[in-house]
Amino acid sequence: MPHVHRSRARFYQKPGQSEGGVLLARAAVCQTARMRPPFLTGATPRVFGHRGAAGLAPENTLPSFALARALGADVFECDVHATRDGTIVVLHDPTLDRTTNGTGPVCTQDWADVVRLDAGYHFSRDGRDFPYRGHGVRIPTLEAVLTAFPDTHFNIEVKQEAPSIVTAVVELIHRIGADDRVLLAAEHHSIMLAIRAATDRIVTGFSTEDVVEFVFREPGDALADYRPAGVALQIPQRVQDRELVTADLVAAAHRCGLEVHVWTVNDREEMERLLDLGADGIISDLPGLARVVVEERRGINRNA
């Protein structure tokens, strides 16, 4: 998911603004005629498998996504870059070093070379054992992942800014017919604007700039005339030591027809706290744990 850069963190609170006043309580219902998109059908809270099941298997790989499905994830969160010859691959970092036995930027290497790399090489749960090393785990293409899980929703973050891969990603999703089960995300506003210019058939999240606009609408305007550019706020629990996800923020998002998805949450108590605040989605490296917490919450609500 998007990383909130330290230089941007100051925008999440205005000078003199109180901890509990991130959003004005008097914010009116947003002006939006947007119908609920197919991506947001189904029960909430939603469980997002972060890079599949990144806490249990090599991130952004087919085994990781298969495990996330087995553990009950509703949505797979993943990231995309492109190789030098234009193949869209599922990979978080711009370089190959952290997750594979390769080195250097993926955008400087051809797919024929990237596909040979061991994408399970560095994965370890304890820092001593490397259970996936040498077992044929590869960096997958986006097309392979989308077609391997034809009934699963995907939250796809376009990471690569230059050269732009937006058109290639959008055309691939259209060609596969996955429009209704994909949400496109981007941290950088330039990428998000390019996505929205390229398609009106695929819903989007919010860039960092979009989040800033939502949080810091001018006091006179509040959110009364606000028209959301995306369908979901996908945000961290906090920025540095400041809580970002509050009851006020969630309530304001809901008044605007937005869902709130929180990343990356791997602690049970934190999941429960966020659900108490009304969060619509938990993005976790441990989707099995998130599924247990969500199902327990549904049971409590049914018996209340």
Long-range contacts (C-beta under 8 A, 24 or more apart in sequence): 1-50, 1-77, 1-157, 1-185, 1-234, 1-236, 1-263, 1-264, 1-283, 2-157, 2-185, 2-186, 2-187, 2-207, 2-208, 2-234, 3-187, 4-208, 4-236, 4-239, 5-208, 6-240, 8-208, 8-212, 9-239, 9-240, 9-242, 11-212, 11-215, 11-216, 12-212, 12-215, 12-239, 12-242, 12-244, 13-242, 14-216, 19-242, 19-243, 20-246, 20-248, 21-248, 22-215, 22-244, 22-246, 22-248, 22-249, 23-215, 23-223, 23-246, 23-248, 23-249, 23-251, 23-252, 24-217, 24-219, 24-222, 24-223, 24-252, 25-248, 26-222, 27-217, 27-222, 27-223, 27-224, 27-252, 27-255, 28-222, 28-223, 28-224, 28-255, 29-224, 29-255, 29-256, 30-223, 30-224, 30-226, 30-227, 30-228, 30-255, 30-256, 30-257, 31-224, 31-225, 31-226, 31-227, 32-226, 32-227, 32-228, 32-256, 32-257, 34-228, 34-231, 34-257, 36-257, 37-180, 37-203, 37-231, 38-180, 38-181, 39-153, 39-180, 39-181, 39-182, 39-183, 39-203, 39-231, 40-203, 40-231, 40-232, 40-259, 42-74, 43-298, 44-259, 44-280, 44-281, 45-275, 45-279, 45-280, 45-281, 45-282, 45-294, 45-297, 46-74, 46-75, 46-259, 46-261, 46-280, 46-281, 46-282, 47-72, 47-73, 47-74, 47-75, 47-281, 47-282, 47-284, 47-287, 47-290, 47-291, 47-294, 48-73, 48-74, 48-75, 48-76, 48-77, 48-155, 48-261, 48-263, 48-281, 48-282, 48-283, 48-284, 48-287, 48-290, 49-73, 49-75, 49-76, 49-77, 49-284, 49-287, 50-77, 50-263, 50-264, 50-283, 50-284, 50-285, 50-287, 51-77, 51-78, 51-79, 51-92, 51-285, 52-76, 52-78, 53-285, 53-286, 53-287, 53-288, 54-285, 55-125, 55-266, 55-284, 55-285, 55-286, 56-125, 56-285, 56-286, 56-288, 57-123, 57-132, 58-99, 58-119, 58-120, 58-123, 58-132, 58-137, 59-92, 59-99, 59-123, 60-90, 60-91, 60-92, 60-99, 60-119, 60-139, 60-140, 61-90, 61-119, 61-120, 61-137, 61-138, 61-139, 61-140, 62-137, 62-138, 62-140, 62-144, 62-145, 62-148, 63-120, 63-132, 63-137, 65-145, 65-148, 65-149, 65-152, 68-287, 69-149, 69-152, 71-287, 71-288, 71-291, 72-287, 72-288, 72-291, 73-152, 73-287, 73-290, 73-291, 74-153, 75-152, 75-153, 75-154, 75-155, 75-183, 75-281, 76-145, 76-149, 76-152, 76-153, 76-154, 76-155, 77-154, 77-155, 77-157, 77-263, 77-283, 78-142, 78-145, 78-154, 78-155, 78-156, 78-157, 79-156, 79-157, 79-159, 80-142, 80-156, 80-157, 80-158, 80-159, 80-160, 80-165, 80-169, 81-106, 81-107, 81-159, 81-160, 81-165, 82-106, 82-107, 82-160, 82-163, 82-165, 82-168, 83-107, 83-109, 83-110, 83-111, 83-114, 84-108, 84-109, 84-110, 85-110, 85-111, 86-168, 87-111, 87-114, 87-141, 88-141, 88-142, 88-143, 88-165, 88-168, 88-169, 88-172, 89-114, 89-139, 89-140, 89-141, 89-142, 90-139, 90-140, 90-141, 90-142, 90-145, 91-139, 91-159, 92-159, 94-159, 94-160, 98-122, 99-123, 100-139, 107-160, 107-163, 111-141, 114-139, 115-139, 142-169, 142-172, 143-172, 143-176, 146-172, 146-173, 146-176, 146-178, 146-182, 147-176, 151-181, 152-181, 153-181, 153-182, 153-183, 154-178, 154-181, 154-182, 154-183, 155-182, 155-183, 155-185, 155-205, 155-234, 155-261, 155-283, 156-182, 156-183, 156-184, 156-185, 157-184, 157-185, 157-186, 157-187, 158-184, 158-185, 158-186, 158-191, 158-195, 159-186, 159-187, 161-188, 161-190, 161-191, 164-191, 164-194, 166-191, 166-194, 166-195, 166-198, 167-198, 170-195, 170-198, 170-199, 170-202, 173-202, 174-199, 174-201, 183-231, 183-232, 185-234, 192-229, 196-229, 203-230, 203-231, 204-229, 204-230, 204-231, 205-230, 205-231, 205-232, 205-233, 205-234, 205-261, 206-230, 206-232, 206-233, 206-234, 211-235, 214-252, 214-253, 214-256, 215-249, 223-252, 223-255, 223-256, 226-256, 228-256, 228-257, 228-258, 230-258, 231-257, 231-258, 231-259, 232-258, 232-259, 232-260, 232-261, 232-280, 232-281, 233-258, 233-259, 233-260, 233-261, 234-261, 234-262, 234-263, 234-281, 234-283, 235-260, 235-261, 235-262, 235-263, 236-262, 236-263, 236-264, 237-262, 237-265, 237-270, 237-274, 245-274, 245-277, 245-279, 246-277, 247-277, 247-278, 250-277, 250-278, 250-279, 251-278, 254-278, 265-290, 268-293, 272-297
